[in-house]
Structure formats: structure tokens, C-alpha cells
């Protein structure tokens, strides 16, 4: 299906993305406890590796969420009872999950305006493969940061909105950050709109550790690819053979944590920053949190952001929730 692409105008005062990337890398590697943002995992190569992770038998999250979406795809249209709806997705990936929900509305007889929002034009163009022409579907891909995209769609929208924030991506934020993020969504959507969010629930640490340390080592390749990106875009000289991936569950935080650990004492030079960074043997770089939730955690985030929980849709094993909230 041909997707209409709408690129948001860039603020002339806004720094080029490569400059922001360079600034963040320098800041992270200059910390006493080195840390890099997981948002930089997703260059073209990183996105492809992540798709392999989501399809791996050890990584249960995608399967559990798809199970739920298939279960509720006919329930949601009956709940909304609409002739037309605007479905807005934050970070659509390959669109396979949103397609389940969209197909449910179309089958019900509802016309769907689908607005996938992503900073990557290339990512949005990939959606062409998953969506066939349908008289009851209109797709406008928005190239934008999430909140600017939501503001833009809010001005266009004449229908009830359903926001999709799937994949337990909410878990990549620390607790206070997740509240701030959801509050920003709340402030940039219409009244009486809904949001469907994926939450991975707290569970046996052994299962979590297995999911984030898959037997095919895709997660390790995924994390090491960030160093490759630094080498490529900032002319760094990271030797990937001198770092290993380590993922572990922190029960005090209720989060999986991912690290890259230096296997030797070494110095890395990044040409575009004109700076050297020293690593001790066994020194970690913190890369990512993947927070897990209890029902009380979900209720707390909804309460603090102003949303009302309408339904919690659980997977069969009670390990994953897609929670539907109303503004």
C-alpha cells in the first residue's frame, strides 16, 4: 500500500541529529560510571538485529503481546462502536502488531486513519510491505519526534483517537521518566482519546535473564552495534572484540539492565570529538533499563498522568498486559 509521508518542519535552531548524537556519546563516556542511551541502538543495522531478537524463541515479549492483540482485535471495535477512528502509533516497527488492531476495526466496518510516527523516514517506508490497499484504510506516515507528531495529528484529527505504544517500550524509561513521558502523551492528544500500552510484568528472574541473553547472541550483537555506530558516524576506534555483553535482572529496581564490559585496560579515540576515553579492565558501560511492572505500578503511572484505566488485557500466562487507558 502506498503510504503518504508527511515530514515535520525542522526548527532551524535545532541542532543536527549527528551533533546531538556526538554530544550524548561524549557526555555518556565522560561520566564516572559510563552510560549510553539505548535510543541510539536503532540505526538501520540495529533495527534489523532487533527484529531478529523479537522473533527468537528465548524472547517471549513479542509472542505474548501478539497473543493479546489477536484476542482483543474484535473486542476493541465493539467497545468503541465507531464508523471512523484515528489510530496513531508511536514507533511502529514493521507495523505487524498495529496491523492486527487495524484489521479488527476494518473487519468491524470502521474506516481507519492510521498515523505511524517515527523519526526515521526509512522505517516508515518499510510499512508499505505489510499493508495492502484497502478502501477503509488511509495511512499518513509522520516523520517526527513523538510529541511533535502527536501535536500535528491532533490538529488534523476529527475523530476519536487510539494511541498505540506497544512492545513494552515504556519499560525503557526509569519510573519518573515514564510518568513524564505518559504525561506528555496525555497533554498532546484529544479529550476522550485512548492509549493502548504494553507492559511486561515482573516474573521469575531466570525467564527474564534468558530473554535478554538469548542463546543466538542477537542481543550481544545488538548492543555491540552501538559501538560500531560510533566508529562509523563519529570515526571512533572501538575494538568490538574487547567488549562483552552482560544483561542481568535487578530485583531492587524491578528492571533488567544491559551493559557492555571492557575485557581489558584500553583507550578509545573518537576523531570527530577529538577525544580519548580510558577504560579499566572489567569496567562497564550501562546501556539500558528494561523495567518490569506490577499491577500497582501500572495503576500508579496511570494515576500520576491523569489517565483512567479502562481494561487490562492479560496474556494467558499472566506475564504481559496491554492496558487500555482513557484521557
PEVENRA-V935070 format. One record per residue. N is the residue number from 1. RES is the residue in three letters. PSI is psi in whole degrees, -180 to 180 (* if undefined). OMEGA is omega as a letter, one per 30 degrees, with the letter a starting at -180 (NA if undefined). Layout:
N/RES/PSI/OMEGA + N/RES/PSI/OMEGA
This chain:
1/UNK/136/l + 2/UNK/121/a + 3/UNK/127/l + 4/UNK/127/a + 5/UNK/128/l + 6/UNK/116/l + 7/UNK/125/l + 8/UNK/144/l + 9/UNK/137/a + 10/UNK/132/l + 11/UNK/124/a + 12/UNK/-24/l + 13/UNK/-13/a + 14/UNK/136/a + 15/UNK/147/l + 16/UNK/148/a + 17/UNK/-39/a + 18/UNK/-34/l + 19/UNK/-38/l + 20/UNK/-43/l + 21/UNK/-49/a + 22/UNK/-44/l + 23/UNK/-45/a + 24/UNK/-37/l + 25/UNK/-45/l + 26/UNK/-45/a + 27/UNK/-45/a + 28/UNK/-39/a + 29/UNK/-11/l + 30/UNK/-9/l + 31/UNK/153/l + 32/UNK/-47/l + 33/UNK/98/a + 34/UNK/140/a + 35/UNK/138/l + 36/UNK/151/a + 37/UNK/135/l + 38/UNK/-15/l + 39/UNK/-19/l + 40/UNK/5/l + 41/UNK/-31/a + 42/UNK/59/l + 43/UNK/-175/a + 44/UNK/-45/a + 45/UNK/-42/l + 46/UNK/-40/l + 47/UNK/-39/l + 48/UNK/-40/l + 49/UNK/-39/a + 50/UNK/-36/l + 51/UNK/-37/l + 52/UNK/-38/l + 53/UNK/-47/a + 54/UNK/-22/a + 55/UNK/-1/a + 56/UNK/142/a + 57/UNK/-31/a + 58/UNK/-22/a + 59/UNK/96/a + 60/UNK/-21/a + 61/UNK/-47/a + 62/UNK/-44/a + 63/UNK/-43/a + 64/UNK/-39/a + 65/UNK/-41/l + 66/UNK/-37/l + 67/UNK/-46/a + 68/UNK/-46/a + 69/UNK/-39/l + 70/UNK/-32/a + 71/UNK/-33/a + 72/UNK/-2/a + 73/UNK/-28/l + 74/UNK/-16/l + 75/UNK/-41/a + 76/UNK/-47/l + 77/UNK/-37/l + 78/UNK/-31/l + 79/UNK/-41/a + 80/UNK/-37/l + 81/UNK/59/a + 82/UNK/154/l + 83/UNK/-23/a + 84/UNK/141/a + 85/UNK/150/l + 86/UNK/115/l + 87/UNK/121/a + 88/UNK/124/a + 89/UNK/132/l + 90/UNK/108/a + 91/UNK/77/a + 92/UNK/-13/a + 93/UNK/-132/l + 94/UNK/1/l + 95/UNK/2/a + 96/UNK/-34/l + 97/UNK/-48/a + 98/UNK/-31/l + 99/UNK/-35/l + 100/UNK/-48/a + 101/UNK/-45/a + 102/UNK/-44/l + 103/UNK/-35/l + 104/UNK/-43/l + 105/UNK/-42/a + 106/UNK/-42/l + 107/UNK/-33/l + 108/UNK/-20/a + 109/UNK/16/a + 110/UNK/134/l + 111/UNK/133/a + 112/UNK/125/l + 113/UNK/112/a + 114/UNK/125/a + 115/UNK/89/l + 116/UNK/133/a + 117/UNK/126/l + 118/UNK/146/l + 119/UNK/-19/a + 120/UNK/118/l + 121/UNK/-40/a + 122/UNK/-41/l + 123/UNK/-41/a + 124/UNK/-36/a + 125/UNK/-27/l + 126/UNK/-20/a + 127/UNK/-21/l + 128/UNK/-33/a + 129/UNK/-30/a + 130/UNK/-13/a + 131/UNK/123/l + 132/UNK/158/l + 133/UNK/134/l + 134/UNK/132/a + 135/UNK/-17/a + 136/UNK/18/a + 137/UNK/130/l + 138/UNK/128/a + 139/UNK/126/l + 140/UNK/106/l + 141/UNK/129/a + 142/UNK/113/l + 143/UNK/105/a + 144/UNK/162/l + 145/UNK/156/a + 146/UNK/-51/a + 147/UNK/-35/l + 148/UNK/-38/l + 149/UNK/-42/l + 150/UNK/-41/l + 151/UNK/-43/a + 152/UNK/-47/a + 153/UNK/-36/l + 154/UNK/-37/l + 155/UNK/-34/a + 156/UNK/-34/a + 157/UNK/133/l + 158/UNK/3/a + 159/UNK/172/l + 160/UNK/142/a + 161/UNK/140/l + 162/UNK/114/l + 163/UNK/134/l + 164/UNK/122/l + 165/UNK/86/a + 166/UNK/180/l + 167/UNK/11/a + 168/UNK/29/l + 169/UNK/-22/l + 170/UNK/-25/a + 171/UNK/-12/l + 172/UNK/-7/l + 173/UNK/144/l + 174/UNK/162/a + 175/UNK/-51/a + 176/UNK/-33/l + 177/UNK/-38/a + 178/UNK/-37/l + 179/UNK/-44/l + 180/UNK/-41/a + 181/UNK/-49/a + 182/UNK/-32/l + 183/UNK/-38/l + 184/UNK/-39/l + 185/UNK/-48/l + 186/UNK/-43/a + 187/UNK/-13/a + 188/UNK/18/l + 189/UNK/164/a + 190/UNK/155/l + 191/UNK/148/a + 192/UNK/14/l + 193/UNK/165/a + 194/UNK/155/l + 195/UNK/135/l + 196/UNK/116/a + 197/UNK/141/l + 198/UNK/132/l + 199/UNK/123/l + 200/UNK/128/a + 201/UNK/156/l + 202/UNK/140/a + 203/UNK/-174/l + 204/UNK/121/l + 205/UNK/-28/l + 206/UNK/-40/l + 207/UNK/-39/l + 208/UNK/-47/a + 209/UNK/-36/l + 210/UNK/-40/a + 211/UNK/-35/a + 212/UNK/7/l + 213/UNK/61/a + 214/UNK/151/a + 215/UNK/-21/l + 216/UNK/-2/l + 217/UNK/29/l + 218/UNK/-37/a + 219/UNK/-39/l + 220/UNK/-45/l + 221/UNK/-38/l + 222/UNK/-47/a + 223/UNK/-42/l + 224/UNK/-26/l + 225/UNK/-25/l + 226/UNK/-39/l + 227/UNK/-38/l + 228/UNK/-39/l + 229/UNK/-41/l + 230/UNK/-43/l + 231/UNK/-43/a + 232/UNK/-48/a + 233/UNK/-28/a + 234/UNK/6/l + 235/UNK/51/l + 236/UNK/170/l + 237/UNK/39/l + 238/UNK/131/l + 239/UNK/108/a + 240/UNK/-23/l + 241/UNK/-11/a + 242/UNK/12/l + 243/UNK/145/l + 244/UNK/153/l + 245/UNK/141/l + 246/UNK/121/l + 247/UNK/135/a + 248/UNK/153/l + 249/UNK/130/l + 250/UNK/103/a + 251/UNK/-22/l + 252/UNK/-38/l + 253/UNK/-25/a + 254/UNK/40/a + 255/UNK/144/l + 256/UNK/142/l + 257/UNK/138/l + 258/UNK/138/a + 259/UNK/156/l + 260/UNK/133/a + 261/UNK/129/l + 262/UNK/128/a + 263/UNK/0/l + 264/UNK/164/l + 265/UNK/129/a + 266/UNK/164/l + 267/UNK/134/l + 268/UNK/134/l + 269/UNK/132/l + 270/UNK/111/a + 271/UNK/-46/a + 272/UNK/-15/l + 273/UNK/-11/a + 274/UNK/51/a + 275/UNK/146/l + 276/UNK/147/a + 277/UNK/126/a + 278/UNK/142/l + 279/UNK/133/l + 280/UNK/160/l + 281/UNK/132/a + 282/UNK/13/l + 283/UNK/132/a + 284/UNK/154/l + 285/UNK/118/l + 286/UNK/130/a + 287/UNK/-38/a + 288/UNK/144/l + 289/UNK/142/l + 290/UNK/88/a + 291/UNK/142/l + 292/UNK/158/a + 293/UNK/150/l + 294/UNK/170/l + 295/UNK/-36/l + 296/UNK/-37/l + 297/UNK/-44/a + 298/UNK/-44/l + 299/UNK/-38/a + 300/UNK/-45/l + 301/UNK/-43/l + 302/UNK/-46/a + 303/UNK/-45/a + 304/UNK/-20/a + 305/UNK/-5/l + 306/UNK/-3/l + 307/UNK/156/l + 308/UNK/126/l + 309/UNK/123/l + 310/UNK/-48/a + 311/UNK/144/l + 312/UNK/115/l + 313/UNK/116/a + 314/UNK/147/l + 315/UNK/164/a + 316/UNK/-35/a + 317/UNK/7/l + 318/UNK/30/a + 319/UNK/-11/a + 320/UNK/144/l + 321/UNK/137/l + 322/UNK/114/a + 323/UNK/128/a + 324/UNK/119/a + 325/UNK/151/l + 326/UNK/141/l + 327/UNK/*/NA
